[in-house]
Amino acid sequence: MRPAILDPLFSSVSGLPGVGPKIAELLAKLFGRETPEDCRVVDLLFHAPHSLIDRRNQPGIARAPQGAIVTITGRVDRHQPPPNKKSNVPYRVFLHDETGELTLVFFRGQSTWLEKQLPLDEEVTVSGKIDWFNGRASMVHPDYIVKASEAENLPLVEPIYPLTAGLSPKTLRKIIEAALPKTPDFPEWIDQALAEKQGLPSTADAFHGLHEPRDPADIDPQAPARRRLAYDEFLAGQLSLALVRQRLRKVAGQPVHATGHLSRQILEALPFSPTGSQTEAIAQIMKDMAGDDRMLRLLQGDVGSGKTLVALMAMAAVIESGGQAVLMAPTEILARQHHATIAKYTAAAGIRIEALTGRTKGKERDEILERIASGEAQIVIGTHALFQDTVNYKNLMLAVVDEQHRFGVHQRLRLTAKGITPHMLVMTATPIPRTLVLAAFGDMDVSKLTEKPAGRKPIQTITIPTERIGDIVGRLKAALADGKKAYWICPLVEETEESDLMSVEERHATLVSALGRAIGSQVGLIHGRMSGSEKDAIMMAFKSGEIRLLVATTVVEVGVDVPDATIMVIEHAERFGLAQLHQLRGRVGRGDEASTCILLYRGPLGETGHARLTIMRDTEDGFRIAEEDLKLRGEGELLGTRQSGTPGFRIASLEAHADLLEIARKDAAYLIERDPELTSERGNAVRTLLYLFRRDEAIRFLHAG
Ligand SMILES: Nc1ncnc2c1ncn2[C@@H]1O[C@H](COP(=O)(O)OP(=O)(O)OP(=O)(O)O)[C@@H](O)[C@H]1O
C-alpha cells in the first residue's frame, strides 16, 4: 500500500488549478503517460527545468542589449491604439526612463485591459525581450507588467522547462507552481552523516530547489538539490534491484553436481577449442551452481565472442545433474537459431532438446509440453512462451536468458512470480559500461568474455555517401560472383510502417535487377512482417548458400550467426545508433575469413552523425563503442529503455552522478542486509521512497513468502 503521505503527489494532475482536459492531454504527452489519468502531480515535480530566465538585468532602456531579457521601470507617456478594429497595426504604448524611450507592442491588444495595466503618467515595471530597430527600442508582449511599487513581486529568476507543442512555458510554470506546495515532508531515508558531508538538502527542499532556481548554478547537475534527487533516484533503483535479488536468492538453488560426461562429449565434437575467456566464464558458472545459493550471473560478451557455447556448457552440467534447462531468446529468429546451433552441438552427446515459441501450436505444442512435464525434454529453447502458465517443468534447474537488452527487470520478476526459481544466467550482447550494469542489473555477478575466438580477422569498415551506391553494387557483384555472402540492411523505424517495408522490398528488387540474372537469383529478402516459417526458410537458405545476398531489415540485428557471411552493407547508417550499428556489423567477422562493413550514409551529417560513423570506422571494440555511445546519446536510449521497460532516470545522470550511484548501491545493500523486510523506521521511510519513484514493484515480494 502506498503511504498516505504520498496521496497528494499521486493525485491526478486534473485536480490542479489551470489543468483542464486539454492541458491534461498535453501533460500526458509530455510525460509519456498513456492517458491523462496516469499523469500525476509527482510527474510535474520530477520535470526538471533545463535553464532559467534571469530578469535581474535592469540596465535602463538606452543600455538594454539587443535580444536580451531585461526589466525596465519607466513612466507611461502615451497610448496609440490601432486606427480601427480590423487593422493589422498593433497597439502601442510608449514609456520612458531617464535614459531613453521604449515602445511596448501588442498585437490584438484590448484597449480597456491595456489602459488599466498601463495608466498614463504612472510608473510601471515591465520585463521581456528587447528589440532594437532603427535606433528605437521596443518590447513585444512583455512577459510581465506590474506597478513600479509592486516590482518586488516580479519573479526575477524563472525556470524554463522542456515543453511539448501546444503547451506554453507560462502555463506549465503556473501548473508546476501549483503542484509544488503539495510536496509533503518526507520521512528521512538518507543517512544523516552522508547528507551533511555532501551538503544535501531534504528531499522536500530539493524539489523546491529544483523548481525555484536562483542562479545558473542551481540548474547545474551538481547543484545540491539535483544531487539529492539523483541520490534518491539511484537509491530507489538500487533498492528495488536489491529486493528482486534478495527475492531471487531467497529460495536456495539446487546444487548442480556436474559429472562432466556430457560436456566432454560436446567439447570433443566441436571443431574448435574454447577461448581462455570462455573457459574462465564456464568455471565461474560451475562454481556458482555447485554452491547452495542460487546463481544470478550476467554473462557479458561482445558480438561474436561465443556466449552460446558458455551457456551450453552450463546447461550440460545441469542435465548431468538430472535437471532441465531453458534458454529464452528475445526473438523468434534467435530462438530458432539457438535451437539449430545447440541441436548440432549436442547431437553427439545425445541431449534431447525442444523448441517452444509462440508459433508452436496445436498437437505439436501439446506433445512438447508433455515432454517438458515428464522431464524427457532436457533443454527447451524458445521465446517468452517458455514461461506461460501452461508450461510445467519437471525439474527446471537453470534459466539462461539471452537478454540482448530486450527483457529487463520485469521479465526476470515475472519468472520468479511463477514460482520458478532456477539458477539464472543472463546474457547481454552489447557490452555495457559498469555504471550501466549497476543501474540496470544491480549487484549481479558478472562474467566477461573479453577475447574473441582465435583466427578472427579485423573487419574493415568503410563509410561512403549514398550517391556512390553504384560503385558498391559493382564491387558487391564481383564479390558474390567470387562465392562470398553478404547482408544488405535497410533501416526500419517501425515494423509496422508501410513506407519502410516498401523501401526494403524496393531495394531487393533493384538489387536483383542490378546484379544480373545469375547472381540476381541468389538474392533473398527478410523482414519482420514475414511469418516465422518464412523467416526460417530464408535464414536456412542463407546458411546453406542457396541465397548469397540477404536484403534485410534490422530483424537480423541481434545474434544471427552465419559465420561465412563476410560483407555487410548498411544503408542510411546515419539513422542508426552506435550500439545498433555495432550489433549489425557483428553479423560479419564471425569466421576466419576477412570481412568488410560498408556504411552508406546520406549527408549532410550532423556533428553527432559524423562522430558516430567515425567511431565505427576507428574501432571494433564494443566496450569503447558503448562508452562513446553513452557520451553521444545518454543512458536511457542506450539501455533501450522503451523496449525493456527498465525505467529511465528522471533526474539522475550516470555521467554526472556516477559517485552517487556508487554510494546508493552501498547504502541499498546495507539497508537490505540490516532490514530485509523494510520494517524499521528507516525501512518504512525507504518504502515511501520506492513509491515516490514508482519503483515499488519489488515491495510486493516482501510479503510473498
Ligand atoms: N572458441 C571458439 N573458437 C572459434 N569459434 C568459436 C568459438 N566459440 C564460438 N565460436 C563461433 O563463433 C561464432 C559466434 O558465437 P556466438 O554465436 O556464441 O556469439 P555471441 O557471443 O552469441 O555473439 P552475438 O552477441 O553476436 O550473437 C559462432 O559461429 C560460434 O560457433
Ligand as a Chemical Component Dictionary entry (heavy atoms), coordinates in Angstrom:
data_LIG
# 
_chem_comp.id                   LIG 
_chem_comp.type                 NON-POLYMER 
_chem_comp.pdbx_formal_charge   0 
_chem_comp.three_letter_code    LIG 
# 
loop_
_chem_comp_atom.comp_id 
_chem_comp_atom.atom_id 
_chem_comp_atom.alt_atom_id 
_chem_comp_atom.type_symbol 
_chem_comp_atom.charge 
_chem_comp_atom.model_Cartn_x 
_chem_comp_atom.model_Cartn_y 
_chem_comp_atom.model_Cartn_z 
_chem_comp_atom.pdbx_ordinal 
LIG N1  N1  N 0 36.267 -20.752 -29.089 1  
LIG C1  C1  C 0 35.797 -20.573 -30.311 2  
LIG N2  N2  N 0 36.609 -20.687 -31.385 3  
LIG C2  C2  C 0 36.134 -20.490 -32.633 4  
LIG N3  N3  N 0 34.846 -20.182 -32.922 5  
LIG C3  C3  C 0 34.005 -20.061 -31.899 6  
LIG C4  C4  C 0 34.421 -20.233 -30.532 7  
LIG N4  N4  N 0 33.357 -20.036 -29.741 8  
LIG C5  C5  C 0 32.332 -19.741 -30.540 9  
LIG N5  N5  N 0 32.695 -19.757 -31.842 10 
LIG C6  C6  C 0 31.887 -19.466 -33.010 11 
LIG O1  O1  O 0 31.780 -18.043 -33.081 12 
LIG C7  C7  C 0 30.504 -17.647 -33.582 13 
LIG C8  C8  C 0 29.873 -16.676 -32.596 14 
LIG O2  O2  O 0 29.473 -17.326 -31.409 15 
LIG P1  P1  P 0 28.108 -16.966 -30.709 16 
LIG O3  O3  O 0 27.000 -17.028 -31.697 17 
LIG O4  O4  O 0 28.012 -17.730 -29.473 18 
LIG O5  O5  O 0 28.409 -15.450 -30.403 19 
LIG P2  P2  P 0 27.677 -14.490 -29.406 20 
LIG O6  O6  O 0 28.588 -14.192 -28.303 21 
LIG O7  O7  O 0 26.339 -15.027 -29.105 22 
LIG O8  O8  O 0 27.596 -13.184 -30.280 23 
LIG P3  P3  P 0 26.339 -12.284 -30.691 24 
LIG O9  O9  O 0 26.026 -11.485 -29.499 25 
LIG O10 O10 O 0 26.872 -11.510 -31.824 26 
LIG O11 O11 O 0 25.284 -13.239 -31.094 27 
LIG C9  C9  C 0 29.730 -18.916 -33.750 28 
LIG O12 O12 O 0 29.741 -19.260 -35.116 29 
LIG C10 C10 C 0 30.453 -19.927 -32.917 30 
LIG O13 O13 O 0 30.328 -21.238 -33.439 31 
# 
loop_
_chem_comp_bond.comp_id 
_chem_comp_bond.atom_id_1 
_chem_comp_bond.atom_id_2 
_chem_comp_bond.value_order 
_chem_comp_bond.pdbx_ordinal 
LIG N1  C1  SING 1  
LIG C1  N2  SING 2  
LIG C1  C4  DOUB 3  
LIG N2  C2  DOUB 4  
LIG C2  N3  SING 5  
LIG N3  C3  DOUB 6  
LIG C3  C4  SING 7  
LIG C3  N5  SING 8  
LIG C4  N4  SING 9  
LIG N4  C5  DOUB 10 
LIG C5  N5  SING 11 
LIG N5  C6  SING 12 
LIG C6  O1  SING 13 
LIG C6  C10 SING 14 
LIG O1  C7  SING 15 
LIG C7  C8  SING 16 
LIG C7  C9  SING 17 
LIG C8  O2  SING 18 
LIG O2  P1  SING 19 
LIG P1  O3  DOUB 20 
LIG P1  O4  SING 21 
LIG P1  O5  SING 22 
LIG O5  P2  SING 23 
LIG P2  O6  DOUB 24 
LIG P2  O7  SING 25 
LIG P2  O8  SING 26 
LIG O8  P3  SING 27 
LIG P3  O9  DOUB 28 
LIG P3  O10 SING 29 
LIG P3  O11 SING 30 
LIG C9  O12 SING 31 
LIG C9  C10 SING 32 
LIG C10 O13 SING 33 
# 
